Amino acid sequence: MVRRCRGDYWRVHHASLLDRSLAKGGPALVHSIHLYEVCPRKDRRGVDLISDALPFGGLWYGSPNAVSNAIDYAKFRSRSHNAVICVYDETGNVIDTHGRIRDVTRPEMIEILTSLLVAITGIYAYLTFRILQANRASVAAMNAQIEAVTRPYVTVAFSRPHPGFLSFTVSNVGHSAAVNVEMKSDPEIKPVRASGSAKTIGRVPESIGLFHHPIPYLAPSQSIDALIGHYSGIRESYPDLRFTISLSYGGSAGRYTDTIELSLKPTDDVQHLADYNVGEELHEIRNALDEIKSRFKT
């Protein structure tokens, strides 16, 4: 059983510090001081190192250098605390002391520590804000990438289903459906006949139904064609051969708007010159049929 020495020496020799700590509301300082007592054993077999800071309250040192070993261990044990190490003789008198107590309750030290804490808190808040901004930017970029991959893309183009004839094609090349697709053309394109969403009831429409009636649903990879007419007639009706198509359609993330410029000029001198005479002949045949029809009526 480890015996307890008289532990009053340090209180007497450090009474002024204790009084100042208590006067400044600093009892926590008193409790943070580690008190060690090095006492000789009654059986003369070394010394006991006694302290409340030790796990089991005391340690026994029995080597020839028991006192110095006990002091070294106490210093190591309380290297981050205030500590007082008292060495007693066999009569209970203090013959040596080690360690020191720092008066950390001084106002200037408290102010320094408070300022340091405020500075660290400010730096932490700034770094947290920057990290939050970077995370928001990353999330926005990720959402934009996801939307770019999954959104619908409606495109328009002229196609040539038959020699000398042009069609207007609307396609969804995206990965999701486009809804309520609305289109406008400048100048307005007028066809021979139309398909898709155009409504033709017993007569040829005055303009492409695609430009006057929205397409309710256009699935991915789906296309809708509208025949415009022979290239010779188109060249006479639209000498500029340039068209501006305005698109507006909905998707899972909202509504999209696009403007597409179409031009037939690159094919003006090559693609359809060979079919020009065929178009003229078809036009003459149609006029002749109309004349025969009018004679039968009379």
Secondary structure as the mmCIF struct_conf table of DSSP 4:
data_model
#
loop_
_struct_conf.conf_type_id
_struct_conf.id
_struct_conf.beg_label_comp_id
_struct_conf.beg_label_asym_id
_struct_conf.beg_label_seq_id
_struct_conf.end_label_comp_id
_struct_conf.end_label_asym_id
_struct_conf.end_label_seq_id
HELX_LH_PP_P HELX_LH_PP_P1 VAL A 2 ARG A 6
HELX_RH_AL_P HELX_RH_AL_P1 TYR A 9 HIS A 13
TURN_TY1_P TURN_TY1_P1 HIS A 14 HIS A 14
HELX_RH_AL_P HELX_RH_AL_P2 ALA A 15 ALA A 23
TURN_TY1_P TURN_TY1_P2 LYS A 24 GLY A 25
HELX_RH_AL_P HELX_RH_AL_P3 PRO A 27 HIS A 31
TURN_TY1_P TURN_TY1_P3 SER A 32 SER A 32
STRN STRN1 ILE A 33 PRO A 40
TURN_TY1_P TURN_TY1_P4 LYS A 42 ASP A 43
BEND BEND1 ARG A 44 GLY A 46
STRN STRN2 VAL A 47 ILE A 50
TURN_TY1_P TURN_TY1_P5 ASP A 52 ALA A 53
BEND BEND2 LEU A 54 LEU A 54
TURN_TY1_P TURN_TY1_P6 PRO A 55 PHE A 56
BEND BEND3 GLY A 57 GLY A 57
STRN STRN3 GLY A 58 TYR A 61
BEND BEND4 SER A 63 SER A 63
TURN_TY1_P TURN_TY1_P7 PRO A 64 ASN A 65
HELX_RH_AL_P HELX_RH_AL_P4 ALA A 66 ARG A 77
TURN_TY1_P TURN_TY1_P8 SER A 78 SER A 80
BEND BEND5 HIS A 81 HIS A 81
STRN STRN4 ASN A 82 TYR A 88
TURN_TY1_P TURN_TY1_P9 GLU A 90 THR A 91
BEND BEND6 GLY A 92 GLY A 92
STRN STRN5 VAL A 94 HIS A 98
TURN_TY1_P TURN_TY1_P10 VAL A 104 THR A 105
HELX_RH_AL_P HELX_RH_AL_P5 PRO A 107 THR A 150
BEND BEND7 ARG A 151 ARG A 151
STRN STRN6 VAL A 154 SER A 159
BEND BEND8 PRO A 161 HIS A 162
TURN_TY1_P TURN_TY1_P11 PRO A 163 GLY A 164
STRN STRN7 PHE A 165 ASN A 172
BEND BEND9 GLY A 174 SER A 176
STRN STRN8 ALA A 178 ASP A 186
BEND BEND10 PRO A 187 PRO A 187
HELX_LH_PP_P HELX_LH_PP_P2 GLU A 188 ILE A 189
BEND BEND11 VAL A 192 VAL A 192
TURN_TY1_P TURN_TY1_P12 GLY A 196 SER A 197
BEND BEND12 ILE A 201 ARG A 203
BEND BEND13 GLU A 206 SER A 207
HELX_RH_AL_P HELX_RH_AL_P6 GLY A 209 HIS A 212
BEND BEND14 HIS A 213 HIS A 213
STRN STRN9 ILE A 215 LEU A 218
TURN_TY1_P TURN_TY1_P13 PRO A 220 SER A 221
STRN STRN10 SER A 223 HIS A 230
HELX_RH_AL_P HELX_RH_AL_P7 TYR A 231 SER A 237
TURN_TY1_P TURN_TY1_P14 PRO A 239 ASP A 240
STRN STRN11 ARG A 242 GLY A 251
TURN_TY1_P TURN_TY1_P15 SER A 252 ALA A 253
STRN STRN12 GLY A 254 SER A 263
HELX_RH_3T_P HELX_RH_3T_P1 LYS A 265 THR A 267
TURN_TY1_P TURN_TY1_P16 ASP A 268 GLN A 271
BEND BEND15 HIS A 272 HIS A 272
HELX_RH_3T_P HELX_RH_3T_P2 LEU A 273 ASP A 275
HELX_RH_AL_P HELX_RH_AL_P8 TYR A 276 LYS A 297
#
